């Protein structure tokens, strides 16, 4: 696609400094860009590379000043980069057809322009709305509902009765609706508790590769609108994940936990079960939430603590061997002093 910088600015906003008629034919990173490309700078440490880049235009924040380059100044360069990517590199259109090598069960309802690739298995009673694409080797269980314009990538399992909203993206290898981890102790053995609920995924959710989202014991496991999960995320039964929350790789949410809106859980963070995490909470990498967290908190560590306290604690970690040696030396000196005092006291008594 070929556009002028002025045309791009009309779509995404921003203020041009330089030639508005600059022709843009592609997008690339600042060090790989060539003539005709647009690049972006969101991190201040890359500002110094603007003058050396071969890109024809640079998206940057309003405070950047480089007279030798054509700039498109915006408040959020990273967001604008994402939007430019969308219309400069649009996805390939799907065929809108069902491959004859796919299996479609009885009483399945297919909307218009549904694309189903070879070796997809759709059980009876499923409802697949307009514009849905299901890639090879996916399983769609009995009575599943999938909303319009959703993409299901290869090797995804959506088990019986689960509900997927509109414009959802599910990446490869994810399982939605696997049984929740529920067992009752029966002497030395365990008795499986039937998991009769569902998973509900609302509109505009993106689920990364290799996620496992368990169905509820009763009721629903609920992933609300706009949630984005990274790869290898686990969400247990009866969890609720609030709107626009971000779960980074290897995050694990234990059963019946309620995650608020706009929460960020960094890589390998986790929760115990049956707790509430308030809106706008940020959990640092490998943070472990052991109790309720009030809205707006920034926490880290295991068990979690305020992030500032965790930073202070981590600064001490590398000094612990030295501190241990110092304490041992003090204990030895204290022991010697106590021995000397005892000797003096014994002499005085004589």
N, C-alpha and C positions, 0 to 999 in steps of 0.2 A: 504493500500500500504506500502511496506517495501523497504527502500532505505538506502544506506550508506550516511554518511555526505559528503564523497568525491563525490558521484554521484550528490547530491544536489548542491554542490559547482560548479560542472561542468556545471550545468544548469543555475544557477543564478549568478555565479561569487563569489568573496570573498576569503579571506585567512583563512585557518584553523589553529588554535592553539590548539593542543591536538591530539586526536586519529581520523584520517580521516576515519577509518573503523567503527566508531560508528554507530550502527543500529538505524535508525529513523523509527518509525511506526505511529507517530501521531504528532499533534501540539496542544499546550495548553498554557494558560496564566501562567505567572511565578509562581504564588502561587498555581495553580491547577495542574501543570505539574507533570508527574510521569516518571519512567524509560521508555525509548523508545521515549519519546516526545522531540520535539524541541520547544523552546520558544524564545521570542525576547524581547529586551530592547531598546526602542526608547526614553524614557523619563529618563533623568539623575537621577531622584529621586528613580528609581527602581534599580539602579546599585548595591546598597548594598544588594539586595535580590538575587543576582546571586549565591553567595556562599551557600545560604540555599535552593535554588530550587532543586527539585529532577529530573529536566529535564536532559536528556542525553547530550544535546547541547544547546547553547545559541547564538542567532544571536544578534550582538551588533556592536557598532561603533568602529573604529580602535583604539581609545584612551583608551578603557577599558582594564584593566590588572587584571585578576583573574586566578591564576595558577591552582587552584583546579578544574576548569571546562574546558570542551572542548568548544571552542568558534569558531564561524564563523563570522569573522570581515568583515563588509561591510560599504559602505559610507552612505547608506540609509536603516537602519534596518526595518523601517515601510513598505517600498516598497517591500523589500525582503520577509517580513512576508506575504504580500498579494500574492506574487508569489508562495511561498511555499504552502500556503493554496490552491491555484488553483490546484497544481498537487498531493498534499497529500489527498485532499478531493474533487475529481472531481464530477461534478453534475451527477445525475442519467440520463441515456440515455432515450430519449423520444421514443414513439412507432412508430412515423412516419405514423400514420393512422388517418383517419377521423372517429369519432364516429357517428354511425347512428342516434343518438339523436340530433346531431347538424343540423341546418338549413343552407343550402348553396343555395343562389339564382342563377338565370340564368346568364349565361355568366361569371361566376366566374372562374378565372384561378388560379389553384393551382400548385405550383412547386413540386419537388420531396421531399419525407420525411417530408411533412408537417404534424404536429400533431394538431388536432382540437378536443378538449374535448367536453363532453356532454353539451347541452344547449347553445352553441355558435350560434350566429345569424350573418350570412354574407350576406349582400345585393348584388344585381346584379351588375356586372361589376367590382367587386373588384379583385385585383391582389395580390396574396399571394405567395411570392417567396420561394425558396428551404430552408428547414430546419426551417421554422417558427413554433413556438408553441403558440397556443392560448388556454388559460385555460377557465374553465366553466364560463358561464353567461357574456361573453363578447359580445359586439355589434360592428360590423365592417360595416360601412355605405357604401352606393352606391359609386362606383368608387374609393374607397380607395386603396392605394398602400402600401404594407408592404414588406420591403426588406429582404434579406436572413438572416437566423439565428437570427431573432428577437424573443424575448419572451414577450408575452402579458399576464400578470397575471390576476386572476379572477376579474370580475366586472369592467372591463375597457370599456369605450366607445370611439370609434374612429369614428367621424362623417364624413359625405359625402365629398368625393374628397380630403381628407387630405392625406399627403404623409409621410410615416415613412421609414427611411433608414435602412441600414444593421446593424446587431448586436446591435440593440436597445433593452433596457429592460424597460418595462413600468409596474410599480407596481400597486397593487390592488386599485380600486376605483378612478382612474384617468379619467378625461374627456378631450379628445383632440378634439378641433373643435367646442366647444359650441359657441353660438353667442356672439360676442363682445358686450360690454355694450354701445350701441349707441342709443340715443333718441334726437329728436329735440323738442324744446319747442313749444307748440301750445296753446297759451293762458295759462289757468291754468293746461292744460294737457300736456302729452308727446306723441310724434309720433315716433314709432319705425323705426329706419333706418335699411333697409335690410343689412345683413352681408353676402356678396357674395364671400368673399375671402376664403382662406384655411389656414391650419397650415402645415408647412413643418418641419419635424424633420430629421436632417441629421444623418450620420452614427455614431455609437459608443456613442450614448447619453443614459444616464440612468435617468429615470423620476421616482421620488418617489411616495409613496402612497398618494392618495387624492389630486393630483395636478389638477388644472383647467387651461387649455391653450386655450384661445379664438381664434376663426378664425378671419381673417382680415375683415375689412369692405370692402375693395377691395385689391387685391394683396395677400400678405401672412404674417402671423406671422411666424417668422423663428427662429428655434432653431438649431444653427450650430453644427458642428462636436465636439464630445467630451464633451458636456455640461453635468453636473451632478446636478440634483435638489434633494433636500431633500423632506420630506413629507410636505404636506399642503402649497405648493407654488402656487401662482397665477400669471399668465402671461397674460396680457390683449391684446386686438387686435392690430395688426400691430407692435408689439414689435419685435426687433431683439436681440437675445442673442448670443454673440460672442463665438468663439471656446474655449473649455476647461475652460469655466466659471463655477463657483460653486455658486449655490443658496441654502442657508441653510433654515431650516424649517421656515415656515410662512413668507417668503419673498414675497413681492407683487410689481409687476412691472406695472406701469400705461401705458395706451395706447400710441403707437407710440414712445416709448422710445428706444434708441439704446444703448445696453450694449456692451462694447468692448470685446476683447479677454482676457482670463485668469483673469477675474474679480472675486473677492470673495465678496459675500454679506452675512453677518452673519445673525443670527436668528432674525426674525421680522423686518428686514430692509425693506425699501420701497423707491419708487421714485414717484415724480409727473410725469405727462405725457409730451411727446414731448421734452425730454432732451437727451443729449448725455453723456455717461459715458465712459471715455477713457480706453485704454488697461491697464491691471495690477493694476487697482484701487482696494483698499480694503475698505469695508464699515463695520464699527463696528456694533455690535448687537444693534437693535432698531434705527439705523441710518436712517435718512430721507433725501433723496437727493432732494433739492428744485430747483436746477439749474445744468447746465453742470458741469462736473468734469473732469479736465485735466488728461491725462495719468499718471499712477504711483503714484497717491495721496493716502494717508491713511486718511480716514475721519471718524468722529463719530458725534453723536448728532442729534438733530432735532430743527431747520434746521441744516444741516451738517456744520461742521467746521473742520479744521485740527485736527487730533487725539490728538496731543500734547496739543493744546489749550483746547480741550474738557477735557482732563485729569486734566488740571489746574482748569478748571471750576468745575469739579465734586468734587475736593478737598475742594472747598469753600461751597458746598451745605450743608454739615453737620454743618458748622459754621454759616449758615445764621441766625438761631434764636439768637445766641450770638451776631452776628454783628448787628442785628436789635435792640436788647436791648441796645447795646453800642451807636448806632446812636440816639435812643430815649433819652438816658441819656444826650448825647451831646446837643441835641436839647433843652432839659429842661434847662441845664446849660447855653446854649447860650441865651435862653429866659430870664433867671434871670439876666444875665450880661447886656442884652439890657435894661431891666427894670431899673437896677441900674444906667446905663449910662444916661438914660432919666431923672432920678431923679436928678442926679448930674448936668446935663445940665440945668434943670429947676431951680435949686438952684442958679447957677451961673448967670442966666439971671435976677433973682430978685436982 
